Amino acid sequence: MANTSVQQALAVSVVVPAKDERENLPGLIDEIKDALDGRSFEVVVVDDGSSDGTGDVLLEYASSNPFLRVYRHGTSSGQSCAVRTGMLKARGDIIVTIDGDGQNDPAYIPNLVDGLERAGPAVALAAGQRLGRKASLFKRYASKAANKLRGWLLKDNTRDSGCGLKAVRRDVFLSLPYFDSWHRFLPALVIREGFGVIFVDVIDRERMHGSSKYGVFDRALIGILDLYGVWWLRRRRNKIPEVSVVVSGGQSPTAGKGEGAD
């Protein structure tokens, strides 16, 4: 009973995919804790096969911060897989994703969560859109071109699908199809399920330590294939059914009353 009540009371799960981020994670988790002060929350970090001692740093941090839960991939499986692992382990009604390198500012997490709650159940995703992006000129131009192509093909009205800051309703996430790089297409996938998307402007920051683990060329060609795959998925979903409750819990509406009740 105690575990059930804890899970019911948990409002927000923050999922952090991380590979070789031992210097960035303690400060980032502190910022997440400060941003969610006064709310019920957990932080789920997925160590994607790090080799720099990230796991040791997280274990030490978790010993005095019980809100932190840590999972590890035996070998690096990529950012998409790490995000999905964390979201499957998350227990909150709303799941927030944030990159582990510190460039996403946790101060915007309440804006995402509050915006999603105000929008109501018809909206399932609050997506961050970066302003003043801190990346190389080449990466910014490549990202801009990719977003323009994606927007034209998918009609998802998203200026910046690559921003790691997103908040999604857990029940909707569980219905989404999975493939590598799926987290970059969350707005289109959520729209495919018949839900709305809202956008929140966020300010990008400089990375404090280390270098990016995910570049441009390692996903460019695959990203084009993924784009057309998502386009195909959207075209194959022709109708969104309207579902109403007739009987719930395996009982008829009159079960337990009058004739026929055991």
Buried (B, 14 or more C-beta within 10 A) or exposed (E): EEEEEEEEEBBBBBBBBBBBBBBBBBEBBEBBBEBBEEEBBBBBBBBBBBEEEBBEBBEEBBEEBEBBBBBBBEEBBBBBBBBBBBBBBBBBBBBBBBBBBBBBBBEBBBBBBEBBBEBEEEBBBBBBBBEEBEBEEEBEEBBEEBBEEBBEBBEBEBBBBBBBBBBBBBEBBEEBEEBBBBBBBBBBBBBBBBBBBBBBEBBBBEBEEBEEBBEBEEBEEEBEEBBEBBBEBBEEEEEEEEEEEEEEEEEEEEEEEEEEEE
